Amino acid sequence: MTLPVLDANPANIEAKDLIGRPYLSPSSISTYLRCPLRFRFQYVERLEPDFTASSLVFGVGIHAAVEHHFRKLFADDRAATVEELVSVFEQALATEANQEIRFGRSETADTLRDLAARMLAAFVSSGYSKPQGALIGVEEGLAGTLIDGVPTIHGRADLIGLDATGVLRVTDVKTARNAWTENTIRESTLQQVIYAELLRPWAEALGADDVQAEWLVLRKTKTPAIDRHQLIIDDAQVRQVTNTIRQVWRAIRACNFYPVPSPMNCGGCPFRNACNEWEG
């Protein structure tokens, strides 16, 4: 189900001039919050990255396989085999072959394929591969104006379902090396709150009582584990996210771009060369 978005938001014109596209996305907002200078390199100057991290390529492949699984369920209510999902993962990796992939220590393409096979087998055998309730959308595009004076927000929800309690639930699929903590959940909340707000018109159209969010985390451990983390969204969270988006847009409009050096930001940043040459 897709509801049409008829939007003549004047801020979209300004966004098109500033960042080359007439909207913001949760990922672009999160990028600005992590490092405004990286936002400039990626969205304003649209520089080619120096490399692609293997973790990103791996996540893309796992995401493609899980998407295939849910699309198959959505289409004919039949689950894909593990072998089929591994094939989808390999195809996704093949599309990235023309990029310079930076592997971690002791990582190779073969070790990533082996890890992916074990993770996808764990996913298929888990209860999370067969969601309860009705599947409403897989990789569903969402868009809407959430805040006056701020561009339209565009996103793509991994999975949307309507459960037996009348809750419309948006699920985001992630891969992680370690178990998520409260801090991880807090750092990941912005996107899910945005998606939940964009789904309010869907909830009304479907007669749902509420919209909530969750993450399905496939862990890259020796014995892979699948975790589910739920987010109960309240008015305070919505206000905080709304105010954050408003302030980020204000800073982008002012061309307020600066580096935020830290081991977490800089270690795997694909714009290190441009950052080193940047003079302010």
TIMAR-905870 format. One line per field, with one value per residue (C-alpha): residue number from 1; residue in three letters; y, x, z. Coordinates in nm, 3 decimals, always signed. Last residue first. Layout:
N
i	c(NUM,...)
aa	c(Ala,...)
y	c(Y,...)
x	c(X,...)
z	c(Z,...)
This chain:
280
i	c(280,279,278,277,276,275,274,273,272,271,270,269,268,267,266,265,264,263,262,261,260,259,258,257,256,255,254,253,252,251,250,249,248,247,246,245,244,243,242,241,240,239,238,237,236,235,234,233,232,231,230,229,228,227,226,225,224,223,222,221,220,219,218,217,216,215,214,213,212,211,210,209,208,207,206,205,204,203,202,201,200,199,198,197,196,195,194,193,192,191,190,189,188,187,186,185,184,183,182,181,180,179,178,177,176,175,174,173,172,171,170,169,168,167,166,165,164,163,162,161,160,159,158,157,156,155,154,153,152,151,150,149,148,147,146,145,144,143,142,141,140,139,138,137,136,135,134,133,132,131,130,129,128,127,126,125,124,123,122,121,120,119,118,117,116,115,114,113,112,111,110,109,108,107,106,105,104,103,102,101,100,99,98,97,96,95,94,93,92,91,90,89,88,87,86,85,84,83,82,81,80,79,78,77,76,75,74,73,72,71,70,69,68,67,66,65,64,63,62,61,60,59,58,57,56,55,54,53,52,51,50,49,48,47,46,45,44,43,42,41,40,39,38,37,36,35,34,33,32,31,30,29,28,27,26,25,24,23,22,21,20,19,18,17,16,15,14,13,12,11,10,9,8,7,6,5,4,3,2,1)
aa	c(Gly,Glu,Trp,Glu,Asn,Cys,Ala,Asn,Arg,Phe,Pro,Cys,Gly,Gly,Cys,Asn,Met,Pro,Ser,Pro,Val,Pro,Tyr,Phe,Asn,Cys,Ala,Arg,Ile,Ala,Arg,Trp,Val,Gln,Arg,Ile,Thr,Asn,Thr,Val,Gln,Arg,Val,Gln,Ala,Asp,Asp,Ile,Ile,Leu,Gln,His,Arg,Asp,Ile,Ala,Pro,Thr,Lys,Thr,Lys,Arg,Leu,Val,Leu,Trp,Glu,Ala,Gln,Val,Asp,Asp,Ala,Gly,Leu,Ala,Glu,Ala,Trp,Pro,Arg,Leu,Leu,Glu,Ala,Tyr,Ile,Val,Gln,Gln,Leu,Thr,Ser,Glu,Arg,Ile,Thr,Asn,Glu,Thr,Trp,Ala,Asn,Arg,Ala,Thr,Lys,Val,Asp,Thr,Val,Arg,Leu,Val,Gly,Thr,Ala,Asp,Leu,Gly,Ile,Leu,Asp,Ala,Arg,Gly,His,Ile,Thr,Pro,Val,Gly,Asp,Ile,Leu,Thr,Gly,Ala,Leu,Gly,Glu,Glu,Val,Gly,Ile,Leu,Ala,Gly,Gln,Pro,Lys,Ser,Tyr,Gly,Ser,Ser,Val,Phe,Ala,Ala,Leu,Met,Arg,Ala,Ala,Leu,Asp,Arg,Leu,Thr,Asp,Ala,Thr,Glu,Ser,Arg,Gly,Phe,Arg,Ile,Glu,Gln,Asn,Ala,Glu,Thr,Ala,Leu,Ala,Gln,Glu,Phe,Val,Ser,Val,Leu,Glu,Glu,Val,Thr,Ala,Ala,Arg,Asp,Asp,Ala,Phe,Leu,Lys,Arg,Phe,His,His,Glu,Val,Ala,Ala,His,Ile,Gly,Val,Gly,Phe,Val,Leu,Ser,Ser,Ala,Thr,Phe,Asp,Pro,Glu,Leu,Arg,Glu,Val,Tyr,Gln,Phe,Arg,Phe,Arg,Leu,Pro,Cys,Arg,Leu,Tyr,Thr,Ser,Ile,Ser,Ser,Pro,Ser,Leu,Tyr,Pro,Arg,Gly,Ile,Leu,Asp,Lys,Ala,Glu,Ile,Asn,Ala,Pro,Asn,Ala,Asp,Leu,Val,Pro,Leu,Thr,Met)
y	c(+2.564,+2.431,+2.088,+1.878,+1.625,+1.609,+1.539,+1.254,+1.118,+1.104,+0.729,+0.752,+0.423,+0.549,+0.910,+0.908,+0.643,+0.748,+1.109,+1.429,+1.628,+1.831,+2.153,+2.255,+2.537,+2.619,+2.842,+2.639,+2.323,+2.462,+2.551,+2.207,+2.044,+2.262,+2.168,+1.799,+1.806,+1.986,+1.720,+1.439,+1.584,+1.651,+1.297,+1.148,+1.350,+1.243,+0.875,+0.600,+0.252,+0.114,-0.262,-0.450,-0.789,-0.996,-1.263,-1.447,-1.580,-1.842,-1.694,-1.352,-1.118,-1.032,-0.993,-0.711,-0.675,-0.326,-0.207,+0.067,+0.169,+0.316,+0.313,+0.208,+0.095,+0.169,+0.105,+0.458,+0.615,+0.399,+0.481,+0.854,+0.809,+0.622,+0.927,+0.975,+0.616,+0.655,+0.967,+0.799,+0.503,+0.721,+0.921,+0.623,+0.474,+0.655,+0.571,+0.205,+0.191,+0.364,+0.112,-0.160,-0.365,-0.697,-0.686,-0.711,-0.564,-0.610,-0.414,-0.463,-0.183,-0.281,-0.050,-0.158,-0.068,-0.169,-0.321,-0.585,-0.860,-0.696,-0.473,-0.492,-0.265,-0.389,-0.227,+0.126,+0.360,+0.729,+1.075,+1.380,+1.687,+2.000,+2.204,+2.529,+2.360,+2.023,+1.669,+1.706,+1.361,+1.066,+0.690,+0.430,+0.070,-0.181,-0.445,-0.340,-0.441,-0.784,-0.896,-1.037,-1.226,-1.206,-1.526,-1.465,-1.345,-1.693,-1.796,-2.074,-1.836,-1.583,-1.840,-1.973,-1.614,-1.553,-1.874,-1.805,-1.443,-1.554,-1.790,-1.521,-1.273,-1.525,-1.578,-1.206,-1.174,-1.059,-1.136,-0.765,-0.564,-0.536,-0.209,-0.248,-0.046,-0.032,-0.226,-0.537,-0.369,-0.532,-0.869,-0.829,-0.795,-1.108,-1.296,-1.197,-1.304,-1.642,-1.673,-1.608,-1.885,-2.131,-2.044,-2.130,-1.863,-1.862,-1.905,-1.673,-1.601,-1.237,-1.101,-1.410,-1.377,-1.006,-1.092,-1.330,-1.103,-0.816,-1.042,-1.123,-0.760,-0.651,-0.916,-0.795,-0.425,-0.500,-0.686,-0.397,-0.154,-0.373,-0.414,-0.038,+0.132,+0.339,+0.696,+0.811,+1.001,+1.355,+1.482,+1.840,+1.906,+1.556,+1.347,+1.605,+1.846,+1.572,+1.457,+1.813,+1.810,+1.499,+1.263,+1.489,+1.569,+1.198,+1.132,+1.395,+1.244,+0.894,+1.006,+1.166,+1.527,+1.651,+1.840,+1.694,+1.859,+1.952,+2.329,+2.419,+2.118,+2.188,+2.543,+2.415,+2.160,+2.438,+2.559,+2.243,+2.171,+1.817,+1.570,+1.244,+0.947,+0.664,+0.341,+0.000)
x	c(+3.792,+4.122,+4.015,+4.302,+4.290,+3.912,+3.930,+4.173,+3.965,+3.645,+3.578,+3.554,+3.644,+3.860,+3.742,+3.401,+3.452,+3.809,+3.692,+3.725,+3.403,+3.476,+3.292,+3.004,+2.762,+2.640,+2.370,+2.099,+2.262,+2.257,+1.886,+1.813,+1.994,+1.806,+1.465,+1.559,+1.666,+1.347,+1.134,+1.341,+1.303,+0.931,+0.870,+1.066,+0.863,+0.536,+0.608,+0.747,+0.780,+1.088,+1.127,+1.453,+1.465,+1.782,+1.908,+2.224,+2.512,+2.740,+3.080,+2.917,+2.799,+2.469,+2.151,+1.952,+1.579,+1.487,+1.148,+0.892,+0.544,+0.235,-0.099,-0.464,-0.457,-0.763,-0.575,-0.618,-0.542,-0.235,-0.114,-0.152,+0.061,+0.332,+0.552,+0.554,+0.666,+0.937,+1.072,+1.068,+1.252,+1.521,+1.586,+1.600,+1.931,+2.155,+1.917,+1.910,+2.288,+2.306,+2.065,+2.299,+2.298,+2.480,+2.806,+2.920,+2.601,+2.374,+2.051,+1.695,+1.447,+1.091,+0.788,+0.486,+0.119,-0.044,-0.393,-0.318,-0.299,-0.008,-0.003,+0.330,+0.580,+0.927,+1.248,+1.110,+1.249,+1.284,+1.203,+1.155,+1.008,+1.208,+1.181,+0.980,+0.685,+0.785,+0.679,+0.646,+0.600,+0.762,+0.780,+0.908,+0.836,+1.118,+0.855,+0.497,+0.178,+0.262,-0.028,+0.017,+0.308,+0.639,+0.795,+1.171,+1.164,+1.084,+1.440,+1.542,+1.562,+1.768,+2.016,+2.066,+2.112,+2.380,+2.566,+2.561,+2.667,+2.965,+3.080,+3.034,+3.232,+3.513,+3.528,+3.540,+3.830,+3.865,+4.168,+4.193,+3.913,+3.848,+3.851,+3.651,+3.766,+3.458,+3.391,+3.298,+2.999,+2.745,+2.908,+2.841,+2.467,+2.477,+2.654,+2.388,+2.110,+2.284,+2.309,+1.934,+1.858,+2.081,+1.906,+1.574,+1.312,+0.989,+0.653,+0.357,+0.323,+0.412,+0.466,+0.658,+0.878,+0.924,+1.019,+1.296,+1.422,+1.448,+1.646,+1.887,+1.924,+1.986,+2.252,+2.427,+2.403,+2.534,+2.833,+2.912,+2.893,+3.107,+3.359,+3.416,+3.392,+3.688,+3.807,+3.445,+3.343,+3.254,+2.896,+3.002,+2.682,+2.569,+2.880,+3.154,+2.923,+2.773,+3.126,+3.192,+2.880,+3.001,+2.782,+2.473,+2.513,+2.530,+2.219,+2.027,+2.149,+2.050,+1.703,+1.644,+1.615,+1.434,+1.460,+1.789,+2.115,+2.228,+2.190,+1.989,+1.757,+1.718,+1.608,+1.347,+1.228,+1.177,+0.886,+0.684,+0.446,+0.370,+0.116,+0.223,+0.030,-0.042,+0.135,+0.000)
z	c(+0.652,+0.527,+0.403,+0.272,+0.557,+0.525,+0.151,+0.217,+0.506,+0.302,+0.330,+0.710,+0.877,+1.162,+1.150,+1.312,+1.582,+1.660,+1.694,+1.495,+1.443,+1.132,+1.037,+0.812,+0.897,+0.547,+0.709,+0.534,+0.667,+1.022,+1.002,+0.860,+1.151,+1.402,+1.258,+1.243,+1.609,+1.714,+1.547,+1.698,+2.048,+2.004,+1.874,+2.164,+2.416,+2.253,+2.303,+2.082,+2.230,+2.057,+2.035,+2.004,+1.836,+1.836,+1.595,+1.694,+1.487,+1.644,+1.571,+1.604,+1.330,+1.495,+1.291,+1.451,+1.387,+1.502,+1.620,+1.572,+1.682,+1.518,+1.700,+1.682,+1.320,+1.106,+0.783,+0.646,+0.984,+1.031,+0.681,+0.749,+1.067,+0.875,+0.821,+1.199,+1.254,+0.993,+1.161,+1.502,+1.352,+1.198,+1.514,+1.751,+1.639,+1.889,+2.174,+2.074,+2.064,+2.403,+2.555,+2.434,+2.116,+2.113,+1.922,+1.560,+1.423,+1.122,+1.098,+0.970,+1.047,+1.132,+1.115,+1.315,+1.268,+1.596,+1.593,+1.857,+1.596,+1.419,+1.112,+0.934,+0.764,+0.670,+0.547,+0.546,+0.283,+0.359,+0.230,+0.452,+0.282,+0.340,+0.662,+0.688,+0.859,+1.007,+0.915,+0.540,+0.390,+0.224,+0.262,+0.016,+0.111,+0.125,+0.211,+0.282,+0.461,+0.599,+0.818,+1.168,+1.316,+1.137,+1.000,+0.982,+1.342,+1.468,+1.395,+1.157,+0.858,+1.055,+1.186,+0.832,+0.712,+0.975,+0.893,+0.519,+0.573,+0.783,+0.508,+0.243,+0.454,+0.502,+0.125,+0.041,+0.281,+0.642,+0.861,+0.959,+0.809,+0.439,+0.248,-0.072,-0.371,-0.590,-0.911,-0.713,-0.546,-0.779,-0.709,-0.337,-0.403,-0.619,-0.342,-0.089,-0.328,-0.368,+0.011,+0.029,-0.220,-0.036,+0.291,+0.131,+0.069,+0.270,+0.099,+0.160,-0.214,-0.269,+0.084,+0.191,-0.118,-0.051,+0.307,+0.203,-0.074,+0.176,+0.409,+0.124,+0.015,+0.375,+0.417,+0.102,+0.192,+0.543,+0.399,+0.164,+0.455,+0.681,+0.397,+0.402,+0.063,-0.049,-0.114,-0.142,-0.459,-0.365,-0.370,-0.292,-0.095,+0.006,+0.074,+0.127,+0.311,+0.527,+0.612,+0.728,+0.947,+1.133,+1.335,+1.342,+0.973,+0.887,+1.096,+0.898,+0.570,+0.684,+0.800,+0.460,+0.345,+0.036,-0.290,-0.412,-0.511,-0.162,-0.142,-0.453,-0.422,-0.049,-0.129,-0.370,-0.114,+0.141,-0.075,+0.010,-0.275,-0.161,-0.290,-0.130,-0.263,-0.017,-0.095,+0.000)
